[in-house]
Amino acid sequence: MEPAFNEEQMMIRDLARRIAEEKVRPEAARLDEEEEFPYEILEVLKQSDLFAVPVPEQYGGLGMGVTETCIVVEELARACAAVAVTYAAGFLGSIPLVMFGSEEQKARYLPRIARGDLCAFALTEADAGSDAAGIRTHATKDGDFYVLNGTKQWITNGGEAPIYTVVAVTDRSRGARGASTFIVERGTPGFTFGKKEKKMGIRASATRELVFQDCRIPKENLLGREGHGYLITLKTLDRARPGVAAQAVGICENAIDLCVEYARTRRQFGQVISSFQAVQHLLADMATQTEAAKALLYQTTRHIDSGAQEYSKEAAMCKLFASDVAMKVTTDAVQVFGGYGYMRDYPVEKLMRDAKITQIYEGTNQIQRNVIGGALVKESARKGKRGQ
């Protein structure tokens, strides 16, 4: 089943799907095997204006919402999750600018992002992953500059992106409320990169350490106000988490397509395995769970795009459910393929490796459950007060 997309959304879907099938899928296995960053594919996405999708029109973008961005991510992920996350991480990195940037900051950076300059969001550290309040990278005011020192870990698009939104502590005595967010450009003195990480999945995406050593950035590069870093982080992740769900849904759809085709042609005991009830049940569960995840994803994106002020719970739900489904579906896909599924000559083992990270990044699924549970308790408390 397809969601009830409007004509413009279907055009975006068809364009992204054509690029995914013609440009991404033929290269997916090689990019994974060689761990090669997909420069040529990104150039196609730039020329097709897909980077402009989430950027407001006044800054050279198409002015579309989270729904349209997730449509692109989903279609790319159907062909290669690493390409999809490279695109989606640019969206993640630009959210702080779109939501909290000054007019001058937006005018300077958003047109570049619309034209295809990658962006990256730098939050995670060795001791601060899901614990976003535990960051140690710090920024000290020095006249008209801030001086950054510290290290960020596992940053998607690290080293490849020209633009970074970086969370750093400006007042440690205030705890989480002492963090601030800065725009840092690649090439700034004192800003360097570690090695490209070797990962289990999404191997073609670039994941690197960011190192700041007395990195001086202009005070004008502060996003929002000092002390707003934690708020910006939470709002950014809320808006970006549906993108992870879109990656997960795309991976599932790819797995189902591959499994159905394989089951129709693979013969055992004198007949195709698609005739076996055990295989049919696996396929039925895979398809049903994927449809449920997709419905929740686009219900959530429409809620966000409607102008809702609060959507932490919904964003966490769609990321949690879709990523858990992706892990289940891709595990079952390997089972459908049997021994062949375990071999790297066949595509489903890659999908299983790619799916795992969707349960981890942008907040582990344990954190998503904390967010959902906490929201339910708060909602109940508010209802109780209204009833008094």
Order of alpha helices (4+ residues) and beta strands (2+ residues): alpha-alpha-alpha-alpha-alpha-alpha-beta-beta-beta-beta-beta-beta-beta-beta-alpha-beta-beta-alpha-alpha-alpha-alpha
